[in-house]
């Protein structure tokens, strides 16, 4: 399942997308994120699943545009730390 966390405003779309089918709950993205945006826990989009997956914390969902800005990819920059840490390629960003 594709889980989108974030929002859209007048300046653009700001979403972190996590493919919960790919995520194995390894927590590598948590240690890679310097701003504490991600956490791992039960899949809130699939209440019948016992699997743990990554998600954007409730406190960060409405402000990821600002929290993630220092890591925001620009030309000739490496991928965001959370994306680079995810061996399953389960994390993507919309901006």
PAZAPA-4460 file (N, C-alpha, C; in steps of 0.05 Angstrom, whole numbers, plus 32768, in hexadecimal, padded with zeros to 4 digits):
% residues 95
    n_x    n_y    n_z   ca_x   ca_y   ca_z    c_x    c_y    c_z   seq   type   mol
   8011   7FE9   8000   8000   8000   8000   8012   8019   8000     1      X     A
   800A   802D   7FF2   8018   8046   7FF1   800C   8059   8006     2      X     A
   801C   8062   8019   8013   8075   802D   8020   8090   8028     3      X     A
   8010   80A5   8025   8019   80C0   8021   8015   80D0   803A     4      X     A
   802B   80DD   8043   802A   80EE   805B   8033   810A   8053     5      X     A
   8023   811E   8059   802A   8139   8053   8012   814A   804C     6      X     A
   8016   815C   8039   8000   816F   8032   8007   817E   8018     7      X     A
   7FF3   818C   800E   7FF6   819C   7FF7   7FED   81B8   7FFF     8      X     A
   7FFD   81CC   7FF6   7FF6   81E8   7FFC   7FFA   81F8   7FE2     9      X     A
   7FF8   8212   7FE4   7FFB   8223   7FCD   8016   8222   7FC0    10      X     A
   802A   8219   7FCE   8045   8218   7FC3   804E   81FD   7FB9    11      X     A
   803D   81E9   7FBD   8043   81CE   7FB1   8039   81B7   7FC2    12      X     A
   8041   81A0   7FB9   803A   8187   7FC7   8052   817E   7FD8    13      X     A
   804D   8177   7FF0   8062   816F   8003   805A   8155   8010    14      X     A
   8061   813F   8004   805A   8125   800E   8073   8113   8010    15      X     A
   8073   8103   8024   8085   80ED   8026   8074   80D4   8022    16      X     A
   807C   80C4   800F   806D   80AC   8008   807D   8093   8011    17      X     A
   806E   8081   801E   807B   8069   8028   806B   8051   801C    18      X     A
   8078   8040   800E   806C   8028   8003   806D   8013   8019    19      X     A
   8057   800F   8027   8057   7FFC   803E   805A   7FDF   8035    20      X     A
   8056   7FD9   801C   805B   7FBE   8012   8079   7FB9   8010    21      X     A
   8089   7FCE   800B   80A6   7FCB   8009   80B4   7FCE   8024    22      X     A
   80A9   7FDF   8036   80B5   7FE5   804F   80B6   7FCC   8061    23      X     A
   80CD   7FC6   806D   80CF   7FAF   807E   80D2   7FB7   809C    24      X     A
   80CF   7FD1   80A2   80D1   7FDA   80BE   80ED   7FD9   80C9    25      X     A
   8102   7FDB   80B9   811D   7FD8   80C2   8127   7FF0   80D3    26      X     A
   811A   8007   80D1   8120   801F   80E1   8139   802E   80D7    27      X     A
   8144   8026   80C1   815C   8034   80B6   8155   8051   80B0    28      X     A
   813D   8057   80A6   8135   8072   809F   8133   8084   80B8    29      X     A
   812C   8078   80CF   8129   8088   80E8   8145   8093   80F0    30      X     A
   8159   8082   80F0   8173   808B   80F8   8180   809D   80E3    31      X     A
   8177   809B   80C9   8182   80AB   80B4   8176   80C7   80B4    32      X     A
   815E   80CA   80BD   8150   80E4   80BD   815A   80F6   80D4    33      X     A
   8167   810C   80CD   8172   811D   80E2   815D   812E   80F1    34      X     A
   8144   812D   80E8   812F   813E   80F4   8118   812F   8101    35      X     A
   811B   8114   8103   8107   8105   8112   80EB   8104   8104    36      X     A
   80EB   8104   80EA   80D1   8105   80DB   80C4   80E9   80DA    37      X     A
   80D4   80D4   80DB   80CA   80B9   80D7   80CA   80A9   80F1    38      X     A
   80B8   8096   80F1   80B7   8083   8107   80AE   8068   80FB    39      X     A
   80B0   8053   810A   80A7   8038   8102   8093   802E   8116    40      X     A
   807E   8022   810C   8069   8017   811E   8055   8007   810E    41      X     A
   803F   7FFF   811A   802B   7FF0   810C   8021   8000   80F4    42      X     A
   801A   7FF2   80DF   8010   7FFE   80C6   7FF4   8009   80CB    43      X     A
   7FF2   8024   80CE   7FD9   8031   80D4   7FC5   802F   80BD    44      X     A
   7FCF   8029   80A5   7FBE   8027   808D   7FB3   800B   808A    45      X     A
   7FBE   7FF8   8099   7FB4   7FDC   8097   7FB2   7FD1   80B4    46      X     A
   7F9C   7FD7   80C1   7F98   7FCF   80DD   7F99   7FB1   80E2    47      X     A
   7F97   7FA1   80CD   7F98   7F84   80D1   7FB4   7F79   80CF    48      X     A
   7FC7   7F89   80C7   7FE3   7F80   80C4   7FF2   7F83   80DF    49      X     A
   8003   7F70   80E3   8014   7F70   80FB   8030   7F7C   80F4    50      X     A
   8034   7F82   80DB   804E   7F8D   80D2   8052   7FA9   80DC    51      X     A
   806B   7FB0   80E1   8072   7FCB   80E8   807E   7FD8   80CF    52      X     A
   8077   7FF1   80CA   8081   7FFF   80B2   8088   801C   80BB    53      X     A
   8096   8029   80A9   809D   8045   80AE   8085   8057   80A9    54      X     A
   8084   806E   80B7   806F   8082   80B3   807A   809D   80BC    55      X     A
   806D   80B2   80B2   8075   80CD   80BA   8066   80D3   80D4    56      X     A
   8074   80DC   80E8   8067   80E1   8102   8051   80F6   80FF    57      X     A
   803D   80F4   8110   8026   8106   810F   802F   8123   8112    58      X     A
   8042   8128   8123   804C   8143   8128   8059   8150   8110    59      X     A
   8063   8140   80FD   8072   814A   80E6   8061   814B   80CD    60      X     A
   804A   813F   80CC   803A   813D   80B3   8032   8157   80A8    61      X     A
   802D   816B   80B8   8024   8185   80AF   803A   8199   80AA    62      X     A
   8053   8191   80AE   8069   81A3   80AB   8082   8197   809E    63      X     A
   807E   8182   808F   8095   8175   8082   80A3   8187   806E    64      X     A
   8094   819A   8062   80A0   81AD   804F   80B8   81BB   805D    65      X     A
   80B4   81C2   8076   80C9   81D1   8085   80DD   81BE   8092    66      X     A
   80D3   81A9   809E   80E5   8197   80AC   80F8   8189   8099    67      X     A
   80EE   8181   8082   80FF   8173   806E   810E   8185   805C    68      X     A
   810A   819F   805E   8117   81B2   804B   8136   81B0   804B    69      X     A
   8143   81AD   8062   8160   81AB   8061   816A   8193   8050    70      X     A
   815A   817E   804E   8162   8166   803F   8157   8166   8022    71      X     A
   8147   817A   801C   8139   817C   8002   814D   8179   7FEB    72      X     A
   8148   8166   7FD9   815A   8162   7FC3   815B   817A   7FB0    73      X     A
   8173   8181   7FA8   8177   8195   7F93   8189   8188   7F7E    74      X     A
   818F   8196   7F69   819F   818A   7F54   81BA   8182   7F60    75      X     A
   81C3   816B   7F56   81DD   8160   7F5E   81E1   815B   7F7C    76      X     A
   81CA   8155   7F89   81CC   814E   7FA6   81C4   8131   7FA8    77      X     A
   81CF   8123   7FBC   81C8   8107   7FC0   81AB   8105   7FC9    78      X     A
   81A0   80ED   7FC8   8184   80EA   7FD1   8181   80F1   7FEF    79      X     A
   8169   80F6   7FF7   8164   80FD   8013   816D   80E6   8025    80      X     A
   8176   80EC   803D   8181   80D8   804F   816E   80C0   8053    81      X     A
   8154   80C6   8057   8141   80B1   805C   813E   809E   8044    82      X     A
   813F   80AA   802C   813C   809A   8014   8156   808A   800F    83      X     A
   816D   8096   8014   8186   8087   8010   8189   8070   8024    84      X     A
   817E   8073   803C   8180   805E   8050   816D   8047   804B    85      X     A
   8158   804B   803C   8144   8036   8037   814D   8023   8021    86      X     A
   8156   800C   8029   8160   7FF8   8016   8149   7FEC   8005    87      X     A
   8131   7FEE   800F   811A   7FE3   8001   810E   7FF8   7FEE    88      X     A
   8119   8010   7FEE   810F   8026   7FDD   80F1   802B   7FE1    89      X     A
   80E9   802B   7FFA   80CD   802E   8002   80C5   804B   8007    90      X     A
   80D9   805E   8008   80D3   807A   800E   80D9   808B   7FF6    91      X     A
   80C6   809E   7FF1   80CA   80B2   7FDD   80BE   80CD   7FE6    92      X     A
   80C7   80E2   7FD9   80BD   80FD   7FE0   80B1   8109   7FC7    93      X     A
   809D   811A   7FCA   8090   8126   7FB3   809D   8140   7FA9    94      X     A
   80B0   814A   7FB8   80BD   8163   7FAF   80DB   8161   7FAE    95      X     A
***
